[in-house]
Amino acid sequence: MISSARRRHQAAGALVAVIVWTIIGWRIGSAFPGPVKFLRATVDLYRSGALIDALAGTAGRLALGYGLAIIVAFPLGAAMGLSPWVDTFVDTYVTTLFVTSVASLLPLLILVAGTGVGFYLTVVFLFSVFHMLLLVRAGLTRVKPGTRDAGRVFGATGWRSYVYVLLPAALPHAVAALRVGYNRAVKGAVVAELWVYAGVGELLHGYQRFSQISSALVVIAHVMLLAVLGARLLRLVERRYAGWREVTVQ
Amino acid sequence: MTAIGGTSALSEPTRWSVRASAATAALGAWQVAAATQNVLLAPPLAVARVLVDETLVRGTLLHAVAGALTNALIGYGLALAVGVPLGALIAFSTPVRHILDPVVDALYSTPIVALAPVLIIWFGLSPVSKVILVFTFAVFVVVINTEAGFANPPEGLLDAADVYGGGNRFVRLRVRARYALPSVLTGARLAAGRAVRGAVAAELFLYADALGAYLIDSGSSFDTARLLAGIVALTLIGVLAVGSVGIVERRVRYTES
C-alpha cells in the first residue's frame, strides 16, 4: 500500500517534470534542450562510442584510486579504532587533510605526480581515503561496552573478542565506509579528469567550447548514473550484511 | 562509551605530546623530502615565510581569499535560504518526500564539478555561475539534515507540549522546530565547509579570479612555496568556517538522556 502510493507519487512527479522540462526547453530554445533533443543526443553519443570509451576510462581510474584507498583505510582505520596512540597520532593528519579542499591541491599534485596514472591515483585516493578512515574508526570506537561485556560472559576473551565481537559490531560502519568512499572517489575521478582534460573531463570541455549543451547534459547524466548506481549497489551490500543497523552518514 | 580505543584513554598531556610529535614528524619528513627528493617541493620554512609575506605584508593572498569568500558567503546564504524550507517541506509532506528523496540523494552523490562546463554555457564567465556552483555544492547537505531533524520528533516531546496546553498546531510546530534545530545546524556546519570547497572549485574550474589566478600561476611557474602557502591559508579558512558554525551548533544541542 505504502509502496504503491510512493510509486504513484513518483510517476506523477516524473510526468510533471517532463512536461515542465518540455515547456522550458521549447520556450528557451537552444540553450536549454528539451527531452527530445536530450534523447537524440544520447543516441548519438552511444552510436559514436565516445561516451562509452570515456566512461570506461573514468571507471578504470576510479577503481585504481578507490582500491588503494580501501587498502589503506581499512587497516589504518581499524588500528585507529583499537589503539588510542595510533588514533591520536594519525588523527592529527586526518583532521588537517579532511578540511583541506583537495581541489586546491590540484596545481601542486600535477607538479609532483605528473599527468599520468599517478595523478588520478593520488587525487581519487585523497578524495576518498579520509571519509573511509573516519567511518571505519567510528565503527570500532562506537561498539558499546555492553556488547563487549556480553561477549566476555559468553567466553569471547583475548583475540576472540576481536574476531567474534568487535569486528562484526563494526561491520555496518565498514560497509557504509565503502559506500561513502565510492561516492567521494567518483567525485575525485571527475575532478581529476576535468583538470587534465581526460576521459569524461575531455568530453565536457569539448562540448562546452562549442556550446553543445545537450551532449554535455548527457555526459553529466551518465556521470550521475555512475555515482548513483555504484552507491545503490553498495547499499544493497549494506542491507545484506548490515541490515540490522543502518548507519547514517553526514 | 569508548571502552576500547577512542582518545579518552590517553591523558591530556600525553595526547598533546603525541599530536606534537606527529606534527614534528610530518614537518621533518617534508623538510627531508624537499631537500633530497624533489626539487619542486618547497620546504616548510619557505612556505611559512611566503604565507606571512603574502597575507600580512603584501596582502595578495588575503585579497584573493576574500574575493573567493564573497562568492562562498552568497552561495552559502542561498543554500540555507532554500535548503531549510525545502528540507522541512520534504519532512512534512509525504508525496513531496516520495518524489524528491531519490532526487536529492542522487544529486547529493553526484560530482557537482561536472556541472561547471554547463554553467559556463548558461551563465557565462560571471560571478553568477560561481555563486550557483557554491549553492549546488552546499544545498543538498542542508536539505538532508533539515529533513532528518524534522522527520521523527520523539512522541514524548509532543505529549509534553500537549500536557502543558500547547495542543495547537503552532506550538507543535515550534516544538518540532526546536527539536530539529541541532540537526539543521549540523547541516549548516557541513555546508559551510562545502561552500568554501565549492568556492575553490569555482575558482579552478569556472574562471580564475584573484584566488584561482594565485593558485594556477604559482603552479605553472613552479613556485611551490607560494602555492603551498595558498593551500595552507585555504585550509585555515575551512577550519574557521566549519568551527564557527560548530560553536553555535554545540550551544543548542539537545540531549535526550
Interface residues (C-beta under 8 A of the other chain):
Chain A: A5 R6 H9 Q10 A12 G13 A31 F32 M80 G81 L82 S83 P84 W85 D87 T88 F89 V90 D91 T92 Y93 T96 V99 T100 S101 A103 S104 L105 L106 P107 L108 I110 L111 V112 R137 L140 T141 R142 V143 K144 P145 R148 L166 N183 V186 K187 A189 V190 V191 L194 W195 V200 L204 H205 Y207 Q208 S211 I213 A216 L217 V219 I220 V223 M224 A227 V228 A231 T248 Q250
Chain B: M1 T2 A3 I4 G5 G6 T7 S8 A9 L10 R15 V18 R19 S21 A22 A23 A26 N38 L40 L41 T94 P95 H98 I99 L100 P102 D105 A106 L107 S109 T110 P111 I112 V113 A114 L115 A116 P117 V118 I120 I121 W122 V141 N145 A148 T186 L190 G193 V196 R197 V200 A201 L204 F205 L215 I216 S218 G219 S220 F222 T224 L227 L228 G230 I231 L234 T235 G238 V239 V242
